[in-house]
Each structure stands twice: as structure tokens, then as C-alpha cells.
Amino acid sequence: MSEQLFKLGFSNLDLEQNAVPLKTQGRIPSWLNGTLFRNGPAKFSADENAGWHTHWFDGLAMLHKFSFCEGNVIYSNRYLRSNAYYSTLEKGQFNIGFGSKGGTSIKYANNTNINVAILDDRFVALTENPGIMEFNPVNLETVDVFNFDDSLGGQLTTAHPHYDLQTGRYINFTTEFGRAHAYNVYSVAPHSRKRDLIASVPTDRPAYMHSFANTENYVVITEFPLVIDPRDLANEHKTLIENFTWKPDHGMLFRVVRKSDGVILKTFEAEAFFSFHHVNAFEIDGGLVLDICALKDDKTVNHLQVSNLKGKTGEPIFVQLRRYTVRFDSRNVSYEAISPESIELPTINYARCSGKSYRYAYGISTNKEHYENYPNQLAKADVQSGTTTIWRQDGCYPGEPIFVQRPNANGEDDGVLLSVILDGRNSHSFLLVLDAQTFEELGRADVIHHIPFGFHGMFTSEQYM
């Protein structure tokens, strides 16, 4: 029976710090200069002993920053000062949000706790609601709500935008409910905050989607059969996800949009499945390939209630790394499994391989022989050979691994992986630096406290000290 030492990762972190030098072990590469930003929930209850636990996706947003300079690591963390934050701290009202039952519906909560990005040369925090929060990359202080210079509609969006490697444009979409529902696919030019509409894709079954696929010439919206009747949104006592219904008989739709002219190329079909995260996608002769972390249904969504995660070990959840192949001359989409391991929070060498044929994917994983309610190992999947390499340390629980390419790199995996690890036995976290080629530890930087389990982040070569 597992000790479930990961539970600390779902407990509050009240301490905020600024520019604290971290004690390091091993060797932090001298070429690794820049800043790692992380985003995720860090407050799950008003009082650890009073219940009030939430869905993992609804904990109050905290930003973390690891700055690297010639082998040294400097750490800062700070709560995002949103309406949700002030309502919780000052009024004791926890936002009902994504899936937190019994909360309060807070107007313009903007608890943007999922990801970080750069828009119009500003650093912003993202979630699945259209509200975006700007923050200062030096001290992590909240600046204000980030507003676009346009009137594009939409009630939902994704926190997984893409950057077009050819043009540098930011690409995402909104889900707009109305008499006619649509996915509004758009792009934003560098140094701009105006969204240019690529295409408005009509749908009669608006779905919950956490991410999407982007290739050199196409955007692919993967419409899962987790669908909503928008009229249900009028009920302020229901959480967002309670408005969605799993309808596997509807099957799965792949809606392909050509970016150059907004033409909706075709809609393709597959057997029902669910996913939070796309890994990568690329074009082949006569079609497309999409690599996706797939689940057989939507049950995981409710499993991510903090009370469930901190409870008894449940039925193992296997996230299968699948390769879906879209053939333009066929309506049906097939898939094959490309890794024997369960993989989530996937990343790649984005700057080199996004939207292109690639070889390596990285992610968090759960050991089959030592199953726990939270992933307890890191995985490197060779999607060409089908082999997977594992890093694991007993009592340690990893976060999303971010790839940083070595200067003048010789290969796709020539660099390091950065992952925030919870050391459950010693009740603190550390930043792990892995050699991405050998998957062996190079070094680590110890944080004096635990860092609650977060979601996503980014590395920038600029140093924000």
C-alpha cells in the first residue's frame, strides 16, 4: 500500500518570497541562463482543518519563478491578485469556478492558474475563461487585466495557445455561444493585442476542450463528446464542468481549418475518447498526424477533486499516448498507441519541433507497479521507436517537464529538462535538472517549502532577477 506522500502537494502555501538564492546539489549547467515561470493553484481551502476543498483546477493561482545565472538559481513566488483572490481572502468566498461545488459565483474572478504566455510583449497568466491577467516578470506582481484591442466574442477559450514558428503569431480560439455556436480561431501578431479572425467554425455540439493541434498550415479542433447546452450556463449554482454531458454515442470530430485562408477543410470522425492535452501534430503526404494523451472517457475530470486526490488510492487511470492519423481522402480517423507508459502534461522541444515531425515527447507518468493518485515518475517517449525512458525517485512527485535546448544543439533532445519535484518524504520541493538525452540527473535546487502541484509554464532566455 502506498504512503500517498504526494498529499502535501494539494495543501496551501501561504509563504511568498522574492529573489531567494537556492542551495544547489550536483551541477547546474553554466550555459543554462534564463528564467523558468510556473503557474498553478496554491490555496485549496480557507483553513486546512475546515474542509472547503476544491477541484484542483480551482485553487488560487500562484506564480513561481526560477532564475538561472552561471549555475546559480534564484527563486520567487507570489499569488496572483485577482478578484477570486480578494474574494477568498477578504470575504471568505471561494469561487465556484471549474468544478468546485458549494462555492460562490464571483464576477470576473480571473483566477488564471493554468499557464503563462507572452502577448504584446507582456507576460500573462491564462485559464479557460477569456479573462487574462498581466504580471510583472521581475517581481511577479499583478499588473491588471489584459485586454485585447478587438471585439471578438467567446465565453470559453483554451490555456494552451500555440506560437506559429514561421510568423511568430500567437494562435488560439474562443468558444462562442449564441443562436449559432462557433469556435472562433484567431491569431495575434507579435507586438500586438489585436486578434485577427482566421475562421469561425460552426458547431451544433459545443464541447469542452482544453487544448488543440497546430501544424505549419492547419489548426485542428478536436471536438470531444463532452458537450454543453449553453442554456445551462444561466444556473450560477452549477460549476462550469457540471454543465457538460458525456455523450459517447456522438463520437469524436476533428475539425480541420487551413490557416492561410480560413477554409474549413473537412470534418473527420473517430470513436469517442477524451483528452486534456495534445502533444504535437504535423503534416504528412495526404493528411495529418496528431499525437494526443488520450483517456477512454471523462471520468478523470471529476476524479481531480482535491478530496478525491487526497483520499484512498482509487482505480488506476491510464493516459495513453496515441497517434491519430487523418487522411484527407477518408472521413474516418484511426490511431495507434505509441508508448507503453501513461503520460500526461506532455512537452516537446517546442521551438524546434512544434507543428513538425519529431521524435521525443516528455511528461509526467505513473509507475504501474507503484500506483498512486498522483504521477510519481517522469517519462521520455521516443515516438518513432515506441520506447520510453523513466526517471523515478521514491517519494518524489514531478511536475510538467520543460525542455530547454542547449546552445548550438546537435540534436532534438540536446538540452535539459526542468521539473518542479515534490519530495514527499522531506516535505519540500526542489527543481530537478535532467539531461534530456540520457535522462539522468545533472543537479537540483532545493526550495525550503513545498510547492503545490501546478500545471504549466515556460522558459525564456531573458533573466528576470
C-alpha positions in Angstrom: 0.0 0.0 0.0 1.4 3.4 -1.0 2.1 6.0 1.7 0.5 8.6 -0.5 3.2 11.1 0.3 2.1 13.4 -2.5 -0.9 14.7 -0.4 1.3 17.7 0.6 1.1 18.9 -3.0 -2.6 19.6 -2.5 -2.2 21.7 0.6 -2.0 25.5 0.9 1.2 27.5 0.5 0.9 30.9 2.3 4.5 32.0 2.2 5.5 34.4 -0.6 9.2 35.1 -1.3 11.2 37.3 -3.5 14.7 36.6 -5.0 15.8 33.9 -2.6 19.1 32.1 -3.6 18.6 28.3 -3.6 21.0 25.7 -2.3 22.0 23.5 -5.3 23.3 20.0 -5.5 25.1 18.4 -8.4 25.8 20.6 -11.4 23.5 23.2 -12.9 24.9 23.7 -16.4 26.7 27.1 -16.8 25.0 27.6 -20.2 21.5 27.5 -18.6 20.8 31.2 -18.3 17.3 32.5 -18.3 14.0 32.2 -16.3 11.5 29.4 -15.8 8.0 30.6 -15.0 5.4 28.3 -13.5 1.7 28.7 -12.8 -0.7 26.7 -10.7 -3.1 26.6 -7.7 -1.6 27.1 -4.2 -4.6 27.7 -2.0 -7.3 25.0 -1.9 -9.1 25.9 1.3 -9.5 28.9 3.7 -8.5 26.7 6.6 -6.7 23.4 6.2 -8.8 21.9 9.0 -12.1 23.2 7.8 -12.7 21.3 4.6 -13.7 23.7 1.8 -11.6 21.7 -0.6 -12.0 22.4 -4.2 -11.4 21.0 -7.6 -7.7 21.0 -8.4 -8.4 23.4 -11.3 -9.9 26.0 -8.9 -7.1 26.6 -6.3 -6.0 30.2 -6.2 -3.3 31.0 -8.8 0.3 31.4 -7.7 3.2 32.3 -10.0 6.7 30.8 -9.4 9.9 31.9 -10.9 13.3 30.2 -11.1 16.1 32.5 -12.5 19.3 30.9 -13.7 22.7 32.6 -13.9 26.0 30.8 -14.3 25.0 27.8 -12.2 23.1 29.7 -9.6 19.3 29.6 -9.1 17.1 32.4 -7.6 13.5 31.6 -6.6 10.4 33.9 -6.2 6.7 33.1 -5.8 3.6 35.3 -5.4 -0.1 34.9 -5.5 -1.9 36.4 -8.5 -4.0 39.3 -7.1 -7.3 38.6 -8.9 -10.9 39.1 -7.9 -11.0 35.5 -6.9 -8.0 36.0 -4.6 -9.5 39.1 -2.8 -12.9 37.5 -2.5 -11.4 34.4 -0.9 -9.0 36.2 1.5 -11.2 39.2 2.4 -14.8 37.8 2.2 -14.2 34.1 2.7 -15.9 33.4 -0.7 -14.3 30.6 -2.8 -15.1 30.9 -6.5 -17.4 28.2 -7.8 -15.1 28.1 -10.9 -14.4 25.0 -12.9 -15.6 22.3 -10.6 -15.7 23.5 -7.0 -19.1 22.6 -5.6 -20.6 24.8 -2.9 -18.6 27.9 -3.9 -19.8 31.4 -4.8 -20.1 32.7 -8.4 -17.6 35.6 -8.5 -18.0 38.0 -11.3 -14.8 38.4 -13.3 -12.9 36.1 -11.0 -9.9 35.8 -13.4 -8.3 33.1 -11.3 -5.8 32.4 -14.2 -4.0 29.5 -12.7 -3.2 27.2 -15.7 -0.5 28.6 -17.9 1.7 31.6 -18.8 2.4 33.2 -22.1 3.7 36.4 -23.8 1.2 38.7 -25.6 2.1 42.1 -26.9 5.5 41.8 -25.1 3.6 41.4 -21.8 3.7 38.4 -19.5 0.3 37.0 -18.9 -1.4 34.2 -16.9 -4.1 32.1 -18.6 -7.0 29.9 -17.8 -10.0 28.6 -19.8 -12.1 31.8 -19.3 -11.3 34.6 -21.7 -10.1 36.9 -18.9 -6.3 37.2 -19.0 -4.1 38.7 -16.2 -0.9 40.5 -16.8 2.0 40.2 -14.3 5.5 41.7 -13.9 8.1 39.2 -14.8 10.7 40.7 -12.4 8.7 40.7 -9.1 5.7 38.7 -10.1 3.3 41.5 -9.0 -0.1 41.5 -10.7 -0.4 44.4 -13.2 -4.0 44.3 -14.4 -6.5 42.5 -16.7 -5.0 42.2 -20.2 -7.5 43.4 -22.8 -7.4 42.7 -26.5 -8.0 45.5 -29.0 -10.9 43.9 -30.7 -14.5 42.7 -30.2 -14.1 39.0 -30.9 -16.7 37.1 -29.0 -16.5 34.0 -26.8 -17.3 32.7 -23.4 -14.6 30.0 -23.2 -11.1 29.6 -24.6 -8.0 27.4 -24.1 -5.0 28.0 -21.9 -2.8 26.2 -24.5 -2.2 28.7 -27.2 0.3 28.0 -29.9 3.0 30.1 -31.5 3.5 29.8 -35.2 7.2 29.1 -35.7 7.2 30.8 -39.2 5.4 34.0 -38.3 5.7 34.3 -34.5 1.9 34.7 -34.3 0.0 33.6 -31.2 -2.8 31.2 -32.1 -5.9 30.2 -30.1 -9.6 30.0 -30.3 -12.7 31.0 -28.3 -16.0 29.1 -28.0 -18.9 31.4 -28.6 -22.4 30.5 -27.6 -25.4 32.1 -29.3 -28.2 31.4 -31.7 -25.4 29.7 -33.7 -22.5 28.4 -31.8 -19.0 28.7 -33.1 -15.3 28.2 -32.4 -13.5 31.4 -33.4 -10.0 30.6 -34.4 -7.7 33.6 -34.3 -4.1 34.8 -34.4 -2.2 37.7 -32.9 0.8 39.3 -34.5 3.9 39.9 -32.4 3.9 43.3 -30.5 0.1 43.5 -31.0 -3.0 42.8 -28.9 -5.5 42.6 -31.8 -7.0 39.2 -32.6 -7.3 38.6 -36.3 -10.0 36.0 -37.1 -8.8 33.1 -39.1 -12.1 31.2 -39.2 -15.4 30.9 -37.4 -16.1 27.2 -37.2 -19.9 26.5 -36.7 -20.9 23.7 -34.3 -24.2 22.3 -33.0 -22.5 20.5 -30.2 -20.1 22.9 -28.4 -17.6 20.8 -26.4 -15.2 21.2 -23.6 -11.6 21.3 -25.0 -8.5 22.1 -23.0 -6.1 22.3 -26.0 -5.9 21.9 -29.8 -3.5 21.0 -32.5 -1.5 23.3 -34.7 0.7 22.4 -37.8 2.5 24.5 -40.3 -0.6 25.1 -42.4 -3.6 23.9 -40.3 -5.4 24.2 -37.0 -7.2 21.1 -35.8 -10.1 21.4 -33.3 -10.6 18.1 -31.6 -14.3 18.1 -30.6 -14.8 15.5 -27.8 -18.3 14.3 -27.0 -18.2 16.2 -23.7 -20.9 18.7 -24.8 -23.0 21.5 -23.4 -26.4 23.0 -23.8 -25.4 26.7 -23.3 -28.8 27.4 -21.7 -27.5 25.6 -18.6 -24.9 28.3 -18.1 -27.6 30.5 -16.7 -27.6 28.5 -13.5 -25.0 30.3 -11.3 -25.0 27.5 -8.7 -23.5 24.9 -11.1 -19.8 24.6 -11.7 -18.6 25.1 -15.3 -17.9 21.4 -15.9 -21.3 20.3 -14.4 -22.9 21.9 -17.5 -21.2 19.4 -19.8 -22.5 15.9 -20.5 -20.6 12.9 -21.7 -22.3 11.6 -24.9 -20.0 8.9 -26.3 -22.6 7.9 -29.0 -21.8 11.3 -30.6 -18.3 10.1 -31.4 -15.3 12.3 -31.9 -14.9 15.0 -34.5 -11.7 16.5 -35.9 -12.4 19.9 -37.5 -9.5 21.0 -39.8 -9.0 24.7 -40.6 -6.5 26.0 -43.2 -4.7 29.0 -41.6 -3.9 30.8 -44.9 -7.5 31.5 -45.9 -9.7 30.2 -43.1 -11.2 27.4 -45.2 -12.8 24.6 -43.1 -11.2 21.8 -45.0 -13.3 18.9 -43.7 -14.6 17.3 -40.5 -13.3 13.8 -39.7 -14.7 11.2 -37.3 -13.3 8.8 -34.7 -14.5 6.7 -31.8 -15.2 8.6 -28.7 -12.4 9.5 -26.3 -11.4 12.4 -24.1 -8.2 14.3 -23.6 -6.8 17.3 -21.9 -3.5 17.6 -23.8 -2.2 17.4 -27.3 1.5 16.6 -27.6 2.3 17.7 -31.2 0.9 17.5 -34.7 2.4 17.6 -38.2 1.6 17.2 -41.8 2.2 14.1 -44.0 1.5 13.4 -47.6 -2.2 13.5 -48.0 -3.0 14.1 -44.3 -2.1 14.9 -40.8 -0.7 13.2 -37.7 -1.9 14.2 -34.2 -0.2 12.8 -31.0 -2.6 13.1 -28.1 -2.7 12.0 -24.4 -6.0 10.1 -24.5 -8.5 8.9 -21.9 -11.3 6.5 -22.7 -13.9 8.8 -21.1 -14.4 11.9 -19.0 -14.3 10.3 -15.5 -10.9 11.8 -14.8 -12.5 15.3 -14.7 -14.4 14.6 -11.5 -11.5 12.5 -10.1 -9.5 15.7 -9.9 -11.5 17.0 -6.9 -8.9 17.6 -4.2 -10.9 15.5 -1.8 -10.7 12.6 -4.2 -7.0 13.1 -4.9 -6.1 13.1 -1.2 -8.4 10.2 -0.4 -7.8 6.5 -0.7 -6.0 5.2 -3.8 -8.5 4.7 -6.5 -8.8 2.8 -9.7 -5.6 3.3 -11.8 -6.1 6.0 -14.5 -4.1 5.2 -17.6 -3.4 8.1 -20.0 -2.5 6.5 -23.4 -0.2 8.3 -25.7 -1.9 7.8 -29.1 -1.1 8.8 -32.6 -4.2 9.7 -34.7 -3.8 9.7 -38.4 -6.1 11.9 -40.5 -6.3 11.0 -44.2 -7.8 13.8 -46.3 -9.4 11.2 -48.7 -11.1 9.4 -45.8 -13.7 10.5 -43.3 -12.6 8.1 -40.6 -9.6 8.6 -38.3 -7.6 5.8 -36.9 -5.0 5.6 -34.1 -2.2 3.5 -32.6 -0.6 3.6 -29.2 3.0 4.9 -29.3 4.2 4.4 -25.7 3.6 1.6 -23.2 3.6 4.2 -20.3 0.9 6.5 -19.1 1.9 10.1 -19.9 0.4 13.5 -19.1 1.4 17.2 -19.1 3.3 16.5 -22.3 6.0 18.7 -23.7 8.4 18.7 -26.6 11.3 20.7 -27.9 8.7 23.3 -29.0 11.0 25.9 -30.6 12.4 23.3 -32.9 9.6 20.8 -33.4 6.1 22.3 -32.9 3.9 21.5 -35.9 6.7 19.4 -37.4 7.7 15.8 -37.5 9.6 15.0 -34.3 10.9 12.2 -32.2 10.8 12.9 -28.4 7.9 13.7 -26.0 8.3 14.2 -22.3 5.7 14.1 -19.5 4.7 13.0 -16.0 3.8 9.4 -15.6 2.5 6.9 -13.0 4.6 3.8 -12.2 2.4 0.7 -13.0 3.9 -1.3 -10.1 3.6 1.6 -7.6 0.4 3.3 -8.5 -0.7 6.4 -6.6 -3.3 9.1 -7.1 -0.7 11.4 -8.5 2.1 10.7 -11.0 5.3 9.6 -9.5 7.8 9.5 -12.4 9.0 11.4 -15.5 8.9 9.8 -18.9 10.7 10.4 -22.2 8.8 8.7 -25.1 10.6 8.0 -28.4 7.5 8.3 -30.6 9.4 6.8 -33.6 10.7 3.6 -31.9 8.0 3.2 -29.3 10.4 3.0 -26.4 10.1 5.0 -23.2 12.8 6.0 -20.6 11.9 6.7 -17.0 13.2 8.9 -14.2 11.9 8.0 -10.7 12.8 8.6 -7.1 10.9 7.0 -4.3 8.6 9.5 -2.6 9.1 12.1 -5.3 6.3 13.6 -7.5 7.2 15.5 -10.6 5.6 18.5 -12.4 5.4 19.3 -16.1 9.0 18.9 -17.6 10.1 21.9 -19.6 12.7 21.3 -22.3 15.5 23.9 -22.7 17.7 23.5 -25.7 21.5 23.7 -25.3 23.1 26.5 -27.3 24.4 25.1 -30.7 22.5 21.9 -30.0 23.3 18.9 -32.2 20.0 17.0 -31.8 16.4 17.4 -30.9 17.0 16.2 -27.3 20.3 18.0 -26.8 19.4 20.1 -23.7 17.9 19.7 -20.3 14.5 19.2 -18.7 13.3 21.3 -15.8 10.7 19.9 -13.5 9.5 21.0 -10.1 9.5 17.9 -7.8 7.7 17.4 -4.5 9.9 15.4 -2.1 7.1 13.9 0.0 9.5 12.3 2.5 11.3 15.5 3.3 8.2 17.8 2.9 9.7 20.3 0.5 10.1 20.8 -3.3 13.1 21.0 -5.5 13.8 21.9 -9.1 15.2 19.0 -10.9 17.6 19.4 -13.9 17.7 16.3 -16.1 20.0 15.6 -19.0 17.3 15.2 -21.7 19.4 12.8 -23.8 20.5 10.4 -21.0 17.5 11.1 -18.7 20.0 11.3 -15.8 20.1 13.9 -13.1 22.6 16.7 -13.5 21.6 18.8 -10.5 18.8 20.1 -8.3 17.9 23.3 -6.5 16.2 22.9 -3.1 13.2 25.1 -2.1 12.7 25.4 1.7 9.0 24.7 1.5 6.6 22.6 -0.6 5.3 23.9 -3.9 1.7 22.8 -4.5 1.2 20.8 -7.7 0.9 23.2 -10.6 0.1 22.9 -14.3 2.1 24.7 -16.9 4.9 27.1 -17.5 7.5 28.4 -19.9 11.3 29.1 -20.1 12.7 32.3 -21.5 16.3 33.1 -22.2 15.9 36.5 -20.6 17.0 36.8 -17.0 14.4 38.4 -14.7 16.2 38.6 -11.4 
